[in-house]
Amino acid sequence: MYDLIIVGGGPAGASAAVYAARKRLKTLFITEEWGGQSVVSTDIQNWIGTTSISGADLAKNLKTPRNLFSCECHATSPFRR
């Protein structure tokens, strides 16, 4: 049993994982692709701490272990049949 299940590996999902880890919640993190829809963006401006970043670089940064150190992560789509 989990305290929290996060579906989606975009910025919101990764942020939720960080806060869940801080609160020591037992968390299941399910995503098909890290970065969500931001992956297809060539230039994201004014992202927290940067003036400009590519979607691919943002996705790579979201996946860093420091953000997800206490989550059980599954890289799959929960909606696939």
C-alpha positions, -999 to +999 in steps of 0.1 A: +000+000+000+012+035-008+005+069+007+007+085-027+006+075-063+019+100-089+010+094-125+031+115-150+068+124-152+065+160-161+074+190-140+043+187-118+048+150-112+085+154-104+077+183-080+051+162-063+077+134-058+102+159-042+076+170-017+064+135-010+100+125-003+105+154+021+074+142+040+087+106+039+055+093+021+056+058+006+052+069-030+047+051-063+058+071-093+044+060-127+055+076-160+059+066-196+083+094-204+103+118-182+096+154-188+060+150-200+050+173-228+080+195-222+102+170-240+090+182-274+098+218-266+130+232-281+132+262-258+115+267-224+121+302-210+120+313-174+120+278-159+129+281-122+166+288-119+173+292-156+165+317-183+163+291-211+165+253-212+156+227-238+128+202-231+153+173-233+176+189-208+147+197-185+135+160-187+171+149-178+172+172-148+138+160-136+150+124-135+180+131-113+182+108-083+182+136-058+146+144-068+134+108-065+154+093-037+126+077-018+101+068-046+094+035-061+096+044-098+080+026-128+087+038-163+057+026-180+023+038-190-006+028-167-030+033-196-014+009-221-035-022-228 
